């Protein structure tokens, strides 16, 4: 992996984190409210589901810039 590819990955990660945070708002909030109705703290849903959505969002875009493996 050359230096330009590493820089591209860092730039894509820096761009995808804010959009991933926006994408995680609705599912995280919804999960928090569902957990709150059954008696658990809402923060568990906020952070657990919101964090999972953020990781999946960023991983998706990191995978999109990976060149295909050709033999």
C-alpha atoms as a printed R data frame, in Angstrom:
   type eleno elety resid chain resno       x       y      z
1  ATOM     1    CA   UNK     A     1   0.000   0.000  0.000
2  ATOM     2    CA   UNK     A     2   1.598   3.221 -1.095
3  ATOM     3    CA   UNK     A     3   1.451   6.571  0.679
4  ATOM     4    CA   UNK     A     4  -1.234   8.028 -1.609
5  ATOM     5    CA   UNK     A     5  -3.585   5.165 -0.840
6  ATOM     6    CA   UNK     A     6  -3.038   5.665  2.886
7  ATOM     7    CA   UNK     A     7  -3.750   9.394  2.553
8  ATOM     8    CA   UNK     A     8  -6.910   8.598  0.576
9  ATOM     9    CA   UNK     A     9  -8.098   6.256  3.338
10 ATOM    10    CA   UNK     A    10  -7.514   8.917  5.993
11 ATOM    11    CA   UNK     A    11  -9.367  11.553  3.960
12 ATOM    12    CA   UNK     A    12 -12.316   9.216  3.320
13 ATOM    13    CA   UNK     A    13 -12.463   8.329  7.011
14 ATOM    14    CA   UNK     A    14 -12.367  12.005  8.002
15 ATOM    15    CA   UNK     A    15 -15.214  12.762  5.610
16 ATOM    16    CA   UNK     A    16 -17.333   9.738  6.518
17 ATOM    17    CA   UNK     A    17 -17.292  10.245 10.320
18 ATOM    18    CA   UNK     A    18 -19.546  13.364 10.364
19 ATOM    19    CA   UNK     A    19 -21.980  11.780  7.927
20 ATOM    20    CA   UNK     A    20 -21.909   8.569  9.953
21 ATOM    21    CA   UNK     A    21 -22.800  10.525 13.073
22 ATOM    22    CA   UNK     A    22 -25.783  12.011 11.267
23 ATOM    23    CA   UNK     A    23 -26.811   8.576 10.016
24 ATOM    24    CA   UNK     A    24 -26.592   7.178 13.563
25 ATOM    25    CA   UNK     A    25 -28.915   9.745 15.136
26 ATOM    26    CA   UNK     A    26 -32.273   8.214 14.229
27 ATOM    27    CA   UNK     A    27 -31.493   4.524 14.940
28 ATOM    28    CA   UNK     A    28 -29.663   5.417 18.167
29 ATOM    29    CA   UNK     A    29 -32.473   7.625 19.410
30 ATOM    30    CA   UNK     A    30 -35.100   5.024 18.518
31 ATOM    31    CA   UNK     A    31 -33.208   2.239 20.270
32 ATOM    32    CA   UNK     A    32 -32.787   4.438 23.340
33 ATOM    33    CA   UNK     A    33 -36.499   5.129 23.510
34 ATOM    34    CA   UNK     A    34 -37.341   1.426 23.105
35 ATOM    35    CA   UNK     A    35 -34.973   0.477 25.917
36 ATOM    36    CA   UNK     A    36 -36.362   3.261 28.076
37 ATOM    37    CA   UNK     A    37 -39.895   1.898 27.740
38 ATOM    38    CA   UNK     A    38 -38.801  -1.492 29.077
39 ATOM    39    CA   UNK     A    39 -36.989   0.041 32.038
40 ATOM    40    CA   UNK     A    40 -33.350   0.142 30.898
41 ATOM    41    CA   UNK     A    41 -31.315   3.340 30.621
42 ATOM    42    CA   UNK     A    42 -31.784   5.051 27.249
43 ATOM    43    CA   UNK     A    43 -28.058   5.799 26.978
44 ATOM    44    CA   UNK     A    44 -27.359   2.124 26.336
45 ATOM    45    CA   UNK     A    45 -29.362   2.287 23.131
46 ATOM    46    CA   UNK     A    46 -27.953   5.664 22.157
47 ATOM    47    CA   UNK     A    47 -24.343   4.604 22.391
48 ATOM    48    CA   UNK     A    48 -24.573   0.930 21.479
49 ATOM    49    CA   UNK     A    49 -26.762   1.229 18.394
50 ATOM    50    CA   UNK     A    50 -25.417   4.643 17.410
51 ATOM    51    CA   UNK     A    51 -21.843   3.398 17.672
52 ATOM    52    CA   UNK     A    52 -22.625   0.289 15.668
53 ATOM    53    CA   UNK     A    53 -24.229   2.348 12.895
54 ATOM    54    CA   UNK     A    54 -21.246   4.715 12.854
55 ATOM    55    CA   UNK     A    55 -18.756   1.850 12.569
56 ATOM    56    CA   UNK     A    56 -20.754   0.145  9.819
57 ATOM    57    CA   UNK     A    57 -21.127   3.423  7.900
58 ATOM    58    CA   UNK     A    58 -17.396   4.177  8.015
59 ATOM    59    CA   UNK     A    59 -16.448   0.576  7.214
60 ATOM    60    CA   UNK     A    60 -18.718   0.631  4.175
61 ATOM    61    CA   UNK     A    61 -16.971   3.665  2.719
62 ATOM    62    CA   UNK     A    62 -13.535   2.292  3.547
63 ATOM    63    CA   UNK     A    63 -14.492  -0.865  1.658
64 ATOM    64    CA   UNK     A    64 -15.727   1.140 -1.323
65 ATOM    65    CA   UNK     A    65 -12.282   2.682 -1.926
66 ATOM    66    CA   UNK     A    66 -10.445  -0.632 -1.709
67 ATOM    67    CA   UNK     A    67  -9.267  -1.668 -5.176
68 ATOM    68    CA   UNK     A    68 -10.581  -5.025 -6.384
69 ATOM    69    CA   UNK     A    69  -8.291  -8.015 -5.982
70 ATOM    70    CA   UNK     A    70  -7.288  -9.194 -9.442
71 ATOM    71    CA   UNK     A    71  -5.029 -12.168 -9.924
